[in-house]
Every structure is written in structure tokens, then in C-alpha cells.
């Protein structure tokens, strides 16, 4: 019996290892992983310059319009010529359409961009939020994101988490990082990335089995390990 189509969405604190975890899960299930790829695809589908989507990525409209205004003052030609397309919720809609499309194509892992909310009507959308201890986050930000000191790492995490929360809270009827907004919230610093990925795989397999049982179908064979 073929495994039902499913989507794992990952919200994450900056520095929690959410992206690394998403890639690991995609490898375990041998399914596509989407992150920045969504920006490129949304840009292609809309015909807008990729710079528009880069500036809009996981930013609430007020923050986005500030970035747009700054770009215009600096003489950003691409942004100037496409300013109307950035008005309102167009960028969010373009990206939402791409998220729906990749979810229809087959099982996948999607990181960020309100994917859990966009796909809330999908029968097997497994929404997760990854957080971690401050010490782990500081170490990862210094190791992977170029922070030169713990203070710089803390400043980066606060700034980026604030933007992500504003984006999520604006476009959804939920609260970023709140346990009630997701199926599962996990501290990645407790088990580490690999064991957290195994935990999420086991949870996903149980969700698939439950969905199969509720629909009256035989449970799918467990994926080879």
C-alpha cells in the first residue's frame, strides 16, 4: 500500500537548527525539502524580480514596506519598477500558491513561511516548531551565521525572531512559537539534531498509521531504515 501524501512544516527560532533538522528529515523520508527554493519558484511564477521576494522573505508588511522605501531611496531600479506588485499581500499570495503546489506534488518538508497555516486544510500536514536553549543557539549562530561574539549572536537571534513572529502573527490567526499553534514543539538542544529528526520521523509515521486506520485502509508498510 502506498504511503499517503504528507507534509512536515517546520517553524523555528533562529539558531535552533530548524533548517538542518528539515534537511535531515527530508533525507530520512527521501522526500523533497523546500526553504529558499520557495522564493525562487514564487519569483518565477509571478514574473517579479527575485530581489522582491528576498526582501519580503518572512517579513510583515510594515517591515517590508520600510525595506522597499529604503531600496527606492537608494535607487533600487528593480524594486522601483515593481513596487505596485509588492503592495498589500501579493508577495504572500504568490508564495502561498507555490506552497500549495509543492504540497500537491507529493510529500515534502517545508521550512518557515507560514506553511503550517497555508496548508492547514491538508489532511496530513504535520506542523512543528523547533526551539533550543540560548547557549545552543549562540553557539550555532557563531558557527554557522558569522556572529563574532555571543552579544552579536544574541542581537541577531532577537532581531530575526522578532521579524519571524511579526510575519507569522500578521498572516495567521495563531501565535508564533506558542504550543497551541503547532502539533509538536521540540527543544532541539535536548536530543540534538539527529535524534530529534528520528523522534519526528517516528511521530510522523504514527500520524500516517493513524490516518490510514481512520480511513479504513490497511496501514502502509513502515519505510525502510
N, C-alpha and C positions, 0 to 999 in steps of 0.2 A: 504494500500500500504506500502510495506516495505521501511524503510528509506535507501537511498543509502549509500554505504560504504564511510566513510570519515576518514581522519587522521588530527589531530591537532598537529603541531610541535611547540615546544617552545624553542627558543634561549633565553638566559638570561644573564644579568650581575650577577656576584657573589654577593649574598646578597640581590637580588631583590625579592626573594620569588618565583622564577620561578618553582622550584620543587613542592613547596606547592600548587601553583596555578594549576600545571598539575594534581596533585592528586585530587584536588577539582573538576576540570573539568571532570576527569575520573569518579568520583563519581556521578556527576550531570547527565552524559550521560549513566552511568552504562556500561562503556567500559574499556578495559584493559589500564593500564598505564605502560610505559616502560622507564627505565632510566638505572640504573646499571644492570638490568636484561639482557640488550642487550650484556653486556660484558660477562656474564656467558654463554649465549646462543652461542655467537660467538666463545668463547673458546671451547665449547663442539662440535660445528660443525667443527672447524678447527683441533681439536686434540691437540692444543697448550696449554701450561700451563696457567691458569688464570692470573698468575703474569705478563705474557707478555702483556695481554690486560689491566691490571690495570696500568702498566707503560706507555702504549701507549694512554690511555684514553684522548681524546681531546687534543693531543699534536701534533704539526707539526713535520715532520721528523727530522729536525735538533735538536729539543729539545728531541725527542725520542731517537735518537742515542746517545746523551750525557748521557741520563739516562741509556741506555744499556751499554755504555762504563764504566760508574761508577759501574754498577752492576757487570760487568765482573772483574773489578779491585778488587772488594770486594769479589770475589769468588762466584758469583751467579750461581750455577750449572744449574738451570732450564733455565735461560736466556742464559748461555753459550751454552747449547746443542741445543737451538732453535734460535740462532742468525740469521741463514740464513732465517728463516721464517719471521723474523721481517724486513728484507731488503725491500727497496722500499715501495710499497703501499699495501703489503699483509694484514697487520692488518686492514687498512681502507676497503679493499675489503671484508674481512671476515665479518666485522661489517655491511657493506653496504648490503651484501647478507641477513643477518639476518633482517635488517630493511625492505628490500623489502618483505621478507617472512611474517613478522608480519603484515605488511600493507595489504598483500593479504588475510590474515586470517580473517580480519574484521576491523571495525572501532576501532581506538585507539588513545591514546595520547602518543607522543614520545618527550622526553626532550633531547635537545642538539644533538651532534654527526653529524652535518650537515644533519640531516634528511630532512629538507626542500629542500635542494639541491638534495639529493639522490632520493627523491620522487617527483621531480619537474614535472614529466610527469603524475603523478596521477591526475585524473580529479577533485577530491575533497581533495586536500592537502591544508590545511589552515595554512599558516605559520605565526607565531607570534614572536615578540621579546619583552621581558619584561625588563624594566629598572626601576630604583627608585632613589629617592633623596639620596644624600650621607648620610644624617642623618639617614634615614630609613635603609640604607644598613649597616651602622656601628652598629646600634642597633641590627639588626638581626644577624650579624656576631658574635657579642659579646654574644648574647643569644643562638645561635644555632651552632656556629662553633668554640667555645672555645677561641676566642680572649680575651685577658686580659685587653686590653686598646684600646681606639679609634685609637691610632697610629698603633697598631698591626693589627687592623681591616682594616685600610686603606692600609697598606702594603700587607695584604692578598688579598684584592679586586684588587689592581693594578697588582699583580703578576698573579693571576688566570685569570683576564680579558685579560691580555696580551697573555697568553697561548691560551685561547679560540679564541681570534682574529686571532692569527697566524695560528692555526689549520684550522679555517673556511676559511680564506683568501687563504690558500695554496690549499685546496681541492676543492674550488668552484670558480666560476667566479664572485663572489659578494664580498661585504664588510660587515664584521661582525658588527651588530648594526646599519647599515645605513638603513634609512627608505625605500629606493628603493629595498632593498634585501628581504623584507617581505610584506605580505598582511596587517599586522597590527602591529604597535609598541605602547605599552601601558606603562605608568608610574604607577606601582602598588601602589605607595605611595599616589596617589590622592584618589582612592576609597577604598583601602585596598584589601586584597586577595579575600574575599568572594564576594564583589560587582564587582571586576574585573572579577572573574570567571563567574558571571551572565552576564556581558557585553559580554564576549567571547562566552558564550552559545548562547545569542541572535544573535550575529553576525554569528555564525556557522549555526544556524537554518535558517537564512536568506540566507546564501550561499547554503544550501541544497535546500531550496524552489526555489531559482533562477535556480539552476542546473536542478531541476525537470521540471520547466517551459520551460527552453530552450530545453529540450529533448522531450517536448510534453507529458510528463507523468503527471498525477494528482499529486498535491503536497501531500507529506506524512502528516499523522496526526501529530500534534505537540506532542512531548514527554510529558508524564505526569509529572507534577511538584509536 
